[in-house]
Amino acid sequence: MTPTHLFLDLEDTLIEPLWQGLFTIKESGIVKARELIREFHVDSVSLFSLAIQTSHSRDMLIKTGRVQELEDALGIKLNLIPTCDDMVHAVCRSLKLNPANRTFSDVCDFLGKEGMFKHFVLCLKNDPHKSFILLDDSVDDSVTALQNHTTIRIIRF
């Protein structure tokens, strides 16, 4: 089987909603992620979460030990932790749009999270994977096979 890069949502997938005020790991999400890691021979795991708005919020996840907590629970190191800004720039690059003229809301409203994910992985120039999965609570299940033999699988949690 083709090595796979798994992307995981945070809120309502790996952790309880942040509005509750605590960073609490959602055990059922960790179990599902581990199942996917085994089933699809995942060798790279990253986050893809709209909760990580800026580099400051990403840095805070790292500095407060939350990333380490997730890595320990998953049993694997996280590779990428893109911010919403990173996502917008990747999508705009993929669609040949000027990111200075697009807000995160514009892009997300237009493409939805599924579309953002597809365009994001197409811009991962240094990623050797041909199989990508997104596990998220706010998406619909789908599989997209591209002409370059890349498969993008989206799984609803």
C-alpha positions in Angstrom: 0.0 0.0 0.0 1.1 3.6 -0.7 2.5 5.5 2.2 0.0 8.0 3.4 0.0 11.5 4.9 -2.8 11.9 7.4 -4.1 15.3 8.4 -6.2 15.7 11.5 -8.7 18.4 12.6 -8.5 19.6 16.2 -11.8 20.7 17.6 -14.5 18.0 17.8 -12.1 15.5 16.3 -8.9 15.3 18.4 -9.9 17.6 21.2 -13.2 18.8 22.8 -14.4 22.2 21.6 -12.1 25.0 22.7 -15.0 27.2 23.8 -15.3 24.9 26.8 -12.1 26.6 28.0 -9.8 23.6 28.3 -7.6 21.6 25.9 -9.1 18.2 26.5 -8.1 15.3 24.3 -11.1 13.5 22.8 -10.3 9.8 23.2 -12.6 8.6 20.4 -10.8 10.9 18.0 -7.4 9.5 19.0 -8.7 6.0 18.6 -10.0 6.7 15.1 -6.7 8.4 14.1 -4.7 5.4 15.3 -7.0 3.1 13.3 -6.4 5.2 10.2 -2.7 5.2 10.8 -2.7 1.4 10.8 -5.2 0.8 8.1 -3.7 3.2 5.5 0.0 2.7 6.5 0.3 6.3 7.5 3.9 7.5 7.9 3.3 11.2 8.3 0.7 13.0 10.4 -0.1 16.7 10.4 -2.8 19.0 11.7 -5.3 20.8 9.4 -7.4 22.9 11.7 -9.3 26.1 11.4 -8.6 26.6 15.1 -5.0 27.4 14.3 -5.6 30.9 13.0 -2.1 32.5 13.1 1.5 31.6 13.8 1.0 32.9 17.3 -1.8 30.3 18.0 0.5 27.6 16.5 3.4 28.7 18.6 1.2 28.7 21.8 0.2 25.1 21.0 3.8 24.1 20.9 5.0 26.2 23.9 2.2 25.0 26.2 3.0 21.4 25.5 -0.3 20.7 23.6 1.5 19.5 20.5 3.6 17.1 22.6 0.4 15.9 24.4 -1.2 15.1 21.0 1.9 13.4 19.7 2.1 11.2 22.8 -1.6 10.3 22.5 -1.2 9.5 18.8 2.1 7.7 19.1 3.6 9.7 16.2 5.3 13.1 15.7 3.3 15.8 13.9 4.9 16.9 10.7 3.0 20.1 9.7 0.9 22.5 11.7 -0.3 24.9 9.1 -2.2 28.1 10.1 -5.3 29.5 8.4 -3.0 32.0 6.8 -0.8 29.1 5.4 -4.0 27.5 4.0 -5.2 30.6 2.3 -1.7 31.2 0.7 -1.6 27.6 -0.6 -5.1 27.7 -2.0 -4.5 31.0 -3.7 -1.2 29.6 -5.2 -3.1 26.5 -6.4 -5.9 28.6 -8.0 -3.5 31.3 -9.2 -5.1 34.0 -7.1 -3.5 36.9 -5.3 -3.7 36.1 -1.5 -3.5 39.8 -0.7 -7.0 40.1 -2.2 -8.5 37.1 -0.3 -9.5 36.7 3.3 -9.7 33.4 5.0 -13.5 33.7 5.1 -13.6 34.3 1.4 -11.7 31.1 0.6 -13.4 28.9 3.2 -16.9 30.1 2.2 -16.1 29.5 -1.5 -14.4 26.1 -1.3 -15.4 24.6 2.1 -12.9 22.8 4.2 -12.8 19.8 1.8 -11.9 22.1 -1.1 -9.3 24.0 0.9 -7.7 20.7 1.9 -7.5 19.4 -1.7 -5.9 22.6 -2.9 -3.6 22.7 0.1 -2.1 19.2 -0.5 -1.6 19.9 -4.1 0.7 22.7 -3.1 2.9 20.5 -0.9 5.9 20.6 -3.2 8.3 18.6 -1.0 5.8 16.0 0.2 6.6 12.7 -1.6 3.2 11.1 -0.7 0.6 10.2 -3.3 -2.1 9.5 -0.7 -3.6 12.1 1.6 -6.3 11.8 4.2 -8.2 14.4 6.2 -10.1 13.3 9.3 -12.5 16.0 10.3 -15.9 16.3 12.0 -17.2 19.0 9.6 -16.7 17.3 6.2 -18.4 14.7 4.0 -16.8 11.5 3.0 -15.2 11.5 -0.4 -12.3 10.1 -2.4 -10.6 12.0 -5.3 -8.2 10.3 -7.6 -6.1 12.8 -9.6 -4.3 12.2 -13.0 -0.9 12.3 -11.3 -1.9 9.2 -9.3 -2.5 11.2 -6.1 -5.5 10.1 -4.0 -7.2 12.5 -1.6 -9.5 10.9 0.9 -11.7 12.9 3.2 -13.3 11.0 6.2 -16.0 12.4 8.4 -15.4 11.7 12.1 
